[in-house]
Amino acid sequence: MTDEQQYDPTAKDMAQMERIANRFSKTMKRWRAAVAEKPWLLLTYRIGLCIVSSLVIIAGILMLVLPGPGWLTIFLGLAMLGSEFAWARRILSWLRMQVRAWWQRYQQWRARRRKAKAARNTEKR
């Protein structure tokens, strides 16, 4: 056990998660290499991926008006498509940039609002 793991209670969990991720990555590389060797299997995989991802995206769109994590589900479907198609990766990266820009604007708006509220509270006293 390293010094970092002794003092940080989450370090042990993080190290374990990293080991699991490395094993998963190796397994996925072997599986992708086996699929790439057989063109019919690659085509079947891509068709299956498109069907499942499309269903996930449609479920996300439905969850925008129904209860559930709609946007998260849409992003998950795009990430699934992005594992195989460049156009989906481009859409996903554009969406990430839009969400980051929105989040920054929201944080700035909250900071301005807090500052104005603090100023009002000091004026009342």
C-alpha positions in Angstrom: 0.0 0.0 0.0 1.5 3.3 -1.0 1.5 6.4 1.2 -1.2 8.0 -0.9 -3.5 5.1 -0.3 -2.9 5.2 3.4 -4.0 8.8 3.7 -6.6 9.0 1.0 -9.5 6.6 1.5 -10.6 6.9 -2.1 -7.2 6.1 -3.5 -7.7 2.3 -3.0 -11.0 2.4 -4.8 -9.6 4.5 -7.6 -6.7 2.0 -8.1 -9.1 -0.9 -8.2 -11.3 0.9 -10.7 -8.2 1.6 -12.9 -7.3 -2.1 -12.8 -10.8 -3.1 -13.9 -10.8 -0.5 -16.6 -7.5 -1.8 -17.9 -8.8 -5.4 -18.0 -12.0 -4.2 -19.8 -9.9 -2.2 -22.3 -7.7 -5.3 -23.1 -10.8 -7.5 -23.5 -12.5 -4.9 -25.8 -9.3 -4.7 -28.0 -9.2 -8.4 -28.4 -12.9 -8.5 -29.2 -12.7 -5.6 -31.7 -9.7 -7.4 -33.5 -11.8 -10.6 -33.8 -14.8 -8.7 -35.2 -12.6 -6.8 -37.7 -11.3 -10.1 -39.1 -14.8 -11.2 -40.2 -16.5 -8.6 -42.5 -20.0 -10.1 -42.0 -19.6 -10.0 -38.2 -18.5 -6.3 -38.4 -21.5 -5.5 -40.5 -23.8 -7.3 -38.1 -22.2 -5.5 -35.2 -22.7 -2.1 -36.8 -26.3 -2.8 -37.7 -27.0 -4.0 -34.2 -25.3 -1.0 -32.7 -27.3 1.3 -34.9 -30.6 -0.3 -33.9 -29.8 -0.3 -30.2 -28.4 3.2 -30.2 -31.4 4.5 -32.1 -33.7 3.0 -29.6 -31.8 4.6 -26.8 -31.9 8.0 -28.5 -35.6 7.6 -29.2 -36.2 6.7 -25.5 -34.2 9.8 -24.5 -36.3 12.0 -26.8 -39.5 10.5 -25.2 -38.0 11.1 -21.8 -37.7 14.8 -22.6 -41.5 15.0 -22.1 -42.0 12.0 -19.9 -40.3 11.5 -16.5 -36.7 10.3 -16.8 -33.2 11.5 -17.7 -33.9 12.5 -21.3 -30.7 14.4 -22.2 -28.5 11.9 -20.4 -30.1 9.1 -22.4 -29.6 11.0 -25.7 -26.0 11.6 -24.9 -25.6 7.9 -24.0 -27.1 6.9 -27.4 -24.8 9.2 -29.2 -21.8 7.9 -27.3 -22.7 4.4 -28.3 -22.9 5.5 -32.0 -19.7 7.5 -31.6 -17.8 4.3 -30.7 -18.2 3.3 -34.3 -19.1 6.4 -36.4 -17.1 9.6 -36.8 -20.3 11.7 -37.5 -21.7 10.8 -34.2 -18.4 11.7 -32.4 -18.6 15.1 -34.1 -22.2 15.7 -33.0 -21.3 14.5 -29.5 -18.3 16.8 -29.2 -20.4 19.8 -30.5 -23.1 19.0 -27.9 -20.4 18.8 -25.1 -19.1 22.3 -26.1 -22.7 23.7 -26.1 -23.3 22.2 -22.6 -20.0 23.6 -21.3 -20.8 27.0 -22.7 -24.3 26.9 -21.1 -22.9 25.8 -17.8 -20.4 28.7 -17.7 -23.2 31.2 -18.5 -25.3 29.6 -15.8 -22.5 29.9 -13.2 -21.9 33.5 -14.2 -25.6 34.3 -13.9 -25.7 32.6 -10.4 -22.6 34.6 -9.3 -24.2 37.9 -10.4 -27.4 37.0 -8.7 -25.7 36.1 -5.4 -23.7 39.3 -5.6 -26.8 41.4 -6.2 -28.6 39.6 -3.3 -25.7 40.3 -1.0 -25.7 43.9 -2.0 -29.5 44.2 -1.3 -29.1 42.5 2.1 -26.3 45.0 3.1 -28.5 47.9 2.0 -31.4 46.8 4.1 -29.3 46.8 7.3 
